[in-house]
Amino acid sequence: MANTFKNKLTTSIDTSPVAVYTTPSATTSTVIGVNVANIITSNISVSVQIVDSSTATTAYLVKDALITPGSSAVLVGGDQKVVLEPNDAIQVTSSALNSADVIVSVLEIS
């Protein structure tokens, strides 16, 4: 088994869900960090969802988290981890256009 640490960067998140990370097939991922930064001059709220590809179920990790201008929110990190199976995804939505940058850090096990 190969273990690989990876970062996935996504900029200018919008009001439609954006898949910021999808686990490759034949791989399991441990999400060790999700950081969302507000890049505009007004408050935004962000939602992060996990999409389970095997059941087509989508569930909120966080819904409408408030992020003030110039700050960020660590939505996964520290003691909290999330396990994703092959083809599962993380989606992020913001309350404003082009308002958030996202960094997802994972350990891929293949």
N, C-alpha and C positions, 0 to 999 in steps of 0.2 A: 504494500500500500504506500502510495506517495502522499505526503502531507505538504501542502503549499499555502503559505500566507499570501493573501491578495487584498488590494484596495480597489474599489470601484468608485470613480468620481462621476457625478452627474451634476450639471449646472443648469440654472434657470428653470427650476421646477415651476409648473403652471397649475392651473385649476383643474386639469384632467389628470387622472392617475398615470404616473410614469413608472415603468419597471426599472428600478435602479440597480437591481441585481437578480439574476436568475441562475440557479444552480445548474451546472452542466449535467448532461445525462451521465449515468454510471459514476456519479459523484455525490457525496454527502458533504454539506457545508455546516460549519459552526460559525454563526454570526457573532463576532466578538465586539463589534462596535457599529453604531449608526449615529452619525452626527449630522444635524441639519442646521445650517446657518441662514439667518435672515439677511438678504443682500439689498433690501430696499429701505426707504426712510420711514416706513409706517409698520405698525404691528401686523403680524401674519399669524394664522393658525395653520398647523400642518397635521395631516393624518398619515399614519403608516399602517399598511395592511400586509398580511402574509397571505399568499395565494398557494393553496395546497393543490398541486396539479393532479394528484391521484383521485381526489374527490371533487374537484372543481369548487372547493369551498374557499371563501375569502373571509378573513377575520381581522379585526383591528388589533394592532399592537398598541397603538395610541390613537385617539381621535380628538382632533381640534386642539392640539397643544399650542399654547400661545408662545410666540417668540417675538421679543421686542427688537427694534432696529439695532443693528450692529452686534447682536448677540447670537448665541447658538444654543441648541438643546441636544444633550446626549441622551438618545432614546434607547439605546442598548449599549451596555458597557459595565465596567466594574464586575460585580458578581453575577450580573444578568447575562445570559447567553440564549441564543435561539438556534435550534437545529433545523436545517432545511434538507429535505430529501431531493432526489434528482428531479429537475425541472420545476421545483417550487420557486416562487419569486417574492421579492419585496417591492411594494409599490408605495410611492409617496405622492401626496396631493397637497397643494397649498391653497390658501384662500385668495391669493393675488397672482397676477400674471408675472412670470419671470422673476420670482421673488426669493427663491431658496436654492442653495447649493447643498448637496448631500455627499457624504463620504461613508461608504459601507466597507468595513473590514471583516474579512472572513478567513477561516481555515478550511481549505478544500481537501477532502480525503477521497482519494480515488484508487 
